[in-house]
């Protein structure tokens, strides 16, 4: 599962701890006679800076199932309790241990200072080791390797939306707000990359004629993706939904207003999650869920309710990799005339021929082009 590398690790610190140890313009001030020689001699001169902001920690560098590396710090397991993160509220992290006890936790300072691409060190679904302070408070001292995670790019850094789940329920709506197939395609790519099973849920089917959805449902279905139509108003498809989440760890993702919280209220009576209306003017939902919430189900398993997502920029995916995550494009890429064909404007492109012949859905191809162009990195970048 994970590869152990060594017990002592020399690691960097986050950039906000990477401040220079002295003023950079000290010499100039002295040359301009703004400072006396005695004042200059009192300034501490140190080599610490960008090249030496490192420290040695005790632990192991491990590769988790998501393909990333993280530092697994050494802790005294006799003083710790294994737990799972339910939700993160600012500096407070709510966890539950195996017996169901709830703790409000702070994160160990060392975990927060270690250099990482992650926007947040701890996310909903993480397995952690905590050191209790009292009956209700504890400190998270270690985050265990993640077996799965779905991430997006946020302000140039990796934002893990959730971790350690079996399947992703990609929820969209047939209307109010309108169906956005490109957003669904992005989630499908992220699931392919993370090797997590996706399940496409088209909610609010009571607002449209089901026959109008058959073209898009058929395309996803032919590619091997399971598609389920639901309505929380009429109850259509909810029983099947309960069967699919029973005994599994699932996460519900999608844009605001598609009915994610309403679906969970239908699956688990008594949750009473807050729901909101869709704006009539913009046809966009309002954020009623503000943080990922890991919820145990009475039927077995757990489900993660996540805030609505209006944009989903893929993390750690370059343009040349995008074609490999499209199941319908993959069979044709080796038949192009040029081995580095981007399938955009090149001549003798097997992918474009397949689109013209109807073997690849035109909408899916347009989705590929948009995602490819968004993930082109500048030379040297």
C-alpha positions as CSV (number, residue, x, y, z in Angstrom):
1,X,0.0,0.0,0.0
2,X,2.6,2.6,1.1
3,X,6.3,2.7,0.6
4,X,8.4,3.5,3.7
5,X,11.5,5.5,2.9
6,X,13.4,6.5,6.1
7,X,13.0,7.3,9.7
8,X,14.6,10.7,9.8
9,X,13.4,13.2,7.2
10,X,14.7,16.6,6.3
11,X,11.7,18.6,5.3
12,X,10.8,22.2,4.3
13,X,8.4,24.5,6.0
14,X,5.4,26.4,4.5
15,X,6.3,29.6,2.7
16,X,4.7,31.8,5.3
17,X,7.5,30.7,7.7
18,X,10.1,31.4,5.1
19,X,10.8,35.1,6.0
20,X,14.4,36.5,5.7
21,X,16.3,36.7,8.9
22,X,17.5,40.2,8.3
23,X,16.5,43.4,6.4
24,X,17.5,43.1,2.8
25,X,18.4,46.8,2.5
26,X,20.7,47.1,5.5
27,X,23.9,47.6,3.5
28,X,22.3,50.3,1.4
29,X,21.2,52.2,4.5
30,X,24.8,52.0,5.9
31,X,26.3,53.2,2.7
32,X,23.9,56.2,2.7
33,X,25.2,57.0,6.2
34,X,21.8,56.5,7.7
35,X,23.2,54.2,10.2
36,X,26.3,54.2,12.4
37,X,28.9,51.5,12.3
38,X,28.0,50.4,15.8
39,X,24.3,50.0,14.8
40,X,25.3,47.9,11.8
41,X,27.4,45.6,14.0
42,X,24.4,44.9,16.2
43,X,22.3,43.6,13.4
44,X,22.1,39.8,13.5
45,X,23.5,38.2,10.4
46,X,22.2,34.7,9.7
47,X,22.2,32.4,6.7
48,X,18.7,31.3,7.5
49,X,16.3,32.0,4.7
50,X,14.8,30.3,1.7
51,X,17.6,27.7,1.5
52,X,17.8,26.7,5.1
53,X,14.1,26.9,6.3
54,X,14.1,23.1,6.9
55,X,14.0,20.9,9.9
56,X,14.5,17.2,10.7
57,X,11.5,15.3,11.9
58,X,11.0,11.7,13.1
59,X,8.8,9.7,10.8
60,X,8.4,8.1,7.4
61,X,7.8,9.5,3.9
62,X,5.0,7.4,2.5
63,X,3.2,7.2,-0.9
64,X,-0.5,6.9,-0.4
65,X,-3.0,5.4,-2.8
66,X,-3.7,8.9,-4.3
67,X,-0.2,8.9,-5.8
68,X,1.1,11.7,-3.5
69,X,3.7,11.7,-0.8
70,X,3.1,12.7,2.8
71,X,5.1,12.6,6.0
72,X,3.8,10.1,8.5
73,X,5.0,11.5,11.8
74,X,6.1,9.2,14.6
75,X,3.7,9.3,17.6
76,X,3.3,7.3,20.7
77,X,0.2,5.2,19.8
78,X,-0.3,4.3,23.5
79,X,-1.2,7.9,24.1
80,X,-3.4,8.3,21.0
81,X,-6.8,7.3,19.9
82,X,-7.7,6.6,16.2
83,X,-10.5,8.7,14.9
84,X,-12.1,10.0,11.7
85,X,-12.7,13.6,10.7
86,X,-16.3,14.6,10.4
87,X,-15.9,18.2,9.4
88,X,-13.6,21.2,9.6
89,X,-14.7,24.6,10.9
90,X,-11.9,27.1,10.6
91,X,-9.3,26.1,13.3
92,X,-11.6,23.6,14.9
93,X,-11.8,20.0,13.5
94,X,-14.6,17.7,14.7
95,X,-13.7,14.0,14.9
96,X,-15.3,10.8,16.1
97,X,-13.6,7.8,17.5
98,X,-14.5,4.1,17.1
99,X,-16.9,4.3,20.0
100,X,-18.8,7.3,18.7
101,X,-17.3,9.9,21.0
102,X,-17.0,13.4,19.5
103,X,-13.9,15.5,20.0
104,X,-13.3,19.1,19.0
105,X,-9.6,19.2,17.9
106,X,-6.8,21.5,17.1
107,X,-4.2,20.5,14.6
108,X,-0.6,19.9,15.9
109,X,1.6,22.8,15.0
110,X,4.2,20.7,13.3
111,X,1.5,19.3,10.9
112,X,0.5,22.8,9.9
113,X,4.0,24.1,9.3
114,X,5.3,21.2,7.1
115,X,5.7,22.2,3.5
116,X,2.9,20.8,1.4
117,X,0.8,21.6,-1.7
118,X,-2.4,21.2,0.3
119,X,-4.6,24.1,1.0
120,X,-5.8,22.4,4.1
121,X,-3.9,19.8,6.1
122,X,-6.9,17.9,7.4
123,X,-10.2,17.2,5.4
124,X,-13.4,15.4,6.0
125,X,-13.0,11.7,5.8
126,X,-9.4,11.6,7.0
127,X,-8.3,8.9,9.4
128,X,-6.2,10.6,12.2
129,X,-4.5,9.9,15.5
130,X,-5.6,12.2,18.3
131,X,-4.2,12.9,21.7
132,X,-7.1,13.7,24.1
133,X,-6.9,16.7,26.4
134,X,-10.1,16.0,28.2
135,X,-13.5,14.3,27.5
136,X,-14.4,16.7,24.6
137,X,-11.1,18.2,23.3
138,X,-8.0,16.7,21.7
139,X,-5.1,17.5,19.4
140,X,-4.7,15.8,16.0
141,X,-1.1,14.6,16.0
142,X,-1.0,12.6,12.8
143,X,-2.9,12.2,9.5
144,X,-2.9,8.6,8.2
145,X,-2.2,7.9,4.5
146,X,-5.3,8.5,2.3
147,X,-6.6,5.5,0.3
148,X,-8.6,7.8,-2.0
149,X,-9.2,11.6,-2.5
150,X,-10.7,13.9,-5.0
151,X,-9.0,17.3,-5.4
152,X,-9.3,20.5,-7.3
153,X,-7.1,23.5,-7.9
154,X,-7.9,26.5,-5.6
155,X,-5.7,29.6,-5.8
156,X,-2.9,27.6,-7.2
157,X,-2.9,25.0,-4.5
158,X,-4.4,21.5,-4.0
159,X,-7.7,21.5,-2.3
160,X,-8.8,18.0,-1.2
161,X,-12.6,18.0,-1.2
162,X,-12.9,14.7,0.7
163,X,-10.9,11.5,1.3
164,X,-11.2,7.8,1.9
165,X,-14.5,7.2,0.2
166,X,-15.7,4.3,-2.0
167,X,-17.8,6.2,-4.5
168,X,-18.7,9.7,-5.7
169,X,-22.3,10.7,-6.3
170,X,-22.0,13.4,-9.0
171,X,-25.3,15.2,-8.7
172,X,-26.7,17.5,-11.4
173,X,-30.2,18.7,-12.0
174,X,-32.4,18.4,-15.0
175,X,-33.6,22.0,-14.5
176,X,-33.3,24.8,-12.0
177,X,-30.3,25.1,-12.4
178,X,-29.8,23.7,-15.9
179,X,-27.8,20.6,-16.5
180,X,-24.1,21.2,-17.0
181,X,-22.5,18.2,-18.7
182,X,-19.1,19.7,-18.8
183,X,-19.0,20.0,-15.0
184,X,-20.0,16.4,-14.7
185,X,-17.2,15.4,-17.2
186,X,-14.7,17.2,-14.9
187,X,-15.8,15.2,-11.9
188,X,-15.6,12.0,-14.0
189,X,-12.0,12.8,-14.9
190,X,-11.1,13.4,-11.3
191,X,-12.7,10.1,-10.3
192,X,-10.8,8.3,-13.1
193,X,-7.6,9.8,-11.9
194,X,-8.3,8.9,-8.2
195,X,-9.6,5.4,-9.2
196,X,-12.9,6.1,-7.3
197,X,-16.3,4.8,-8.7
198,X,-18.5,7.6,-10.0
199,X,-22.3,7.5,-10.0
200,X,-24.1,10.2,-12.0
201,X,-27.3,11.4,-10.4
202,X,-29.7,13.6,-12.4
203,X,-32.1,15.1,-9.9
204,X,-35.3,17.1,-10.3
205,X,-36.5,15.0,-13.2
206,X,-40.1,15.9,-12.2
207,X,-39.4,19.3,-13.9
208,X,-38.7,17.9,-17.4
209,X,-39.7,15.2,-19.8
210,X,-37.4,12.2,-19.3
211,X,-37.2,11.7,-23.0
212,X,-35.3,15.0,-23.3
213,X,-32.6,13.6,-21.1
214,X,-32.0,10.3,-23.1
215,X,-29.3,11.6,-25.4
216,X,-27.0,12.7,-22.6
217,X,-27.9,9.7,-20.4
218,X,-27.2,7.4,-23.3
219,X,-23.7,8.8,-23.9
220,X,-22.6,8.4,-20.3
221,X,-24.3,5.0,-20.1
222,X,-22.5,3.7,-23.2
223,X,-19.2,4.7,-21.6
224,X,-19.9,2.5,-18.6
225,X,-21.0,5.1,-16.2
226,X,-24.0,4.4,-14.1
227,X,-26.7,7.1,-14.4
228,X,-29.7,7.4,-12.0
229,X,-32.6,9.8,-12.4
230,X,-34.2,11.0,-9.1
231,X,-36.8,13.4,-7.7
232,X,-37.0,14.3,-4.1
233,X,-40.4,15.8,-4.7
234,X,-42.1,12.6,-6.1
235,X,-39.6,10.1,-4.6
236,X,-38.7,8.8,-8.0
237,X,-35.4,6.8,-7.8
238,X,-34.8,7.4,-4.1
239,X,-35.2,3.8,-3.1
240,X,-32.6,2.8,-5.7
241,X,-30.3,5.5,-4.3
242,X,-30.6,4.1,-0.8
243,X,-29.6,0.7,-2.1
244,X,-26.5,2.2,-3.7
245,X,-25.2,4.0,-0.6
246,X,-26.0,1.3,1.9
247,X,-22.9,0.1,3.7
248,X,-20.5,2.3,1.6
249,X,-18.7,5.5,2.2
250,X,-20.0,7.9,-0.4
251,X,-19.7,11.6,-1.1
252,X,-22.2,13.9,-2.8
253,X,-20.8,16.6,-5.1
254,X,-22.3,19.1,-7.5
255,X,-23.1,22.7,-8.1
256,X,-25.3,24.7,-5.7
257,X,-29.1,24.2,-6.0
258,X,-29.1,20.7,-7.6
259,X,-30.7,19.2,-4.4
260,X,-27.8,17.4,-2.7
261,X,-29.0,18.2,0.8
262,X,-32.6,17.3,-0.1
263,X,-31.4,13.9,-1.4
264,X,-29.6,13.2,1.9
265,X,-32.7,14.2,3.9
266,X,-34.7,11.7,1.8
267,X,-32.1,9.0,2.3
268,X,-31.7,9.5,6.0
269,X,-34.9,10.7,7.7
270,X,-34.2,13.0,10.6
271,X,-31.1,14.7,9.2
272,X,-33.0,17.9,8.6
273,X,-30.2,19.4,6.5
274,X,-30.8,23.0,5.5
275,X,-31.9,23.5,1.9
276,X,-32.3,26.6,-0.2
277,X,-34.1,27.8,-3.3
278,X,-32.6,28.6,-6.7
279,X,-32.4,32.2,-7.9
280,X,-35.0,32.9,-10.5
281,X,-32.8,35.5,-12.2
282,X,-29.4,33.7,-12.4
283,X,-30.7,30.1,-12.1
284,X,-27.9,29.5,-9.6
285,X,-28.2,27.9,-6.3
286,X,-27.4,29.5,-3.0
287,X,-24.8,28.0,-0.7
288,X,-26.7,26.4,2.2
289,X,-24.0,23.8,2.9
290,X,-20.8,25.7,3.9
291,X,-18.4,22.9,4.8
292,X,-17.9,19.2,4.0
293,X,-19.8,17.1,6.6
294,X,-19.1,13.4,7.1
295,X,-22.5,11.8,8.2
296,X,-23.0,8.3,9.5
297,X,-26.1,6.5,8.0
298,X,-28.5,4.4,10.0
299,X,-28.6,1.9,7.0
300,X,-24.8,1.5,7.3
301,X,-21.9,3.4,5.8
302,X,-21.3,7.1,5.7
303,X,-22.0,10.0,3.3
304,X,-20.2,13.3,2.9
305,X,-22.3,16.3,2.2
306,X,-20.2,19.0,0.4
307,X,-20.7,22.7,-0.4
308,X,-21.9,23.5,-3.9
309,X,-19.2,23.8,-6.6
310,X,-19.7,26.3,-9.5
311,X,-16.2,25.7,-11.0
312,X,-14.0,22.7,-10.8
313,X,-10.5,23.1,-12.0
314,X,-8.6,19.9,-12.2
315,X,-5.5,19.4,-10.0
316,X,-2.3,17.9,-11.2
317,X,-3.5,17.2,-14.7
318,X,-1.6,18.5,-17.7
319,X,-3.2,18.9,-21.2
320,X,-1.4,15.9,-22.6
321,X,-3.1,13.7,-20.0
322,X,-6.7,14.8,-20.6
323,X,-7.2,12.5,-23.6
324,X,-6.4,9.5,-21.5
325,X,-9.2,10.2,-19.0
326,X,-11.9,10.3,-21.7
327,X,-13.1,6.7,-22.2
328,X,-14.6,7.5,-25.6
329,X,-11.4,9.2,-27.0
330,X,-8.9,6.7,-25.7
331,X,-9.5,4.1,-28.4
332,X,-8.6,6.5,-31.2
333,X,-5.6,8.4,-30.0
334,X,-3.0,5.9,-31.3
335,X,-4.5,6.1,-34.9
336,X,-3.7,9.8,-35.4
337,X,-1.0,10.6,-38.0
338,X,1.1,12.5,-35.5
339,X,2.1,10.9,-32.1
340,X,1.8,14.3,-30.4
341,X,-1.6,15.1,-31.9
342,X,-3.7,17.4,-29.6
343,X,-6.9,16.5,-31.5
344,X,-7.7,20.2,-32.0
345,X,-6.6,21.5,-35.4
346,X,-4.2,18.9,-36.6
347,X,-4.6,17.1,-40.0
348,X,-5.3,13.4,-40.2
349,X,-6.6,13.2,-36.6
350,X,-8.4,10.0,-35.9
351,X,-10.3,11.6,-33.0
352,X,-11.8,14.3,-35.2
353,X,-12.7,11.7,-37.8
354,X,-14.5,9.7,-35.1
355,X,-16.4,12.8,-34.1
356,X,-17.4,13.4,-37.7
357,X,-18.5,9.8,-38.1
358,X,-20.6,9.9,-34.9
359,X,-18.4,7.5,-33.0
360,X,-17.6,10.2,-30.4
361,X,-20.3,12.4,-29.1
362,X,-19.8,16.0,-30.3
363,X,-20.6,17.5,-26.9
364,X,-18.1,15.2,-25.3
365,X,-15.4,16.3,-27.8
366,X,-16.2,20.0,-27.1
367,X,-15.8,19.2,-23.4
368,X,-12.4,17.6,-24.1
369,X,-11.3,20.7,-26.1
370,X,-12.2,23.1,-23.3
371,X,-10.6,21.1,-20.6
372,X,-7.4,20.5,-22.7
373,X,-7.0,24.2,-23.4
374,X,-7.5,25.1,-19.7
375,X,-4.7,22.7,-18.7
376,X,-2.0,23.9,-21.1
377,X,1.0,25.0,-19.1
378,X,3.3,27.7,-20.4
379,X,6.8,26.7,-21.5
380,X,9.0,26.2,-18.5
381,X,6.0,26.2,-16.2
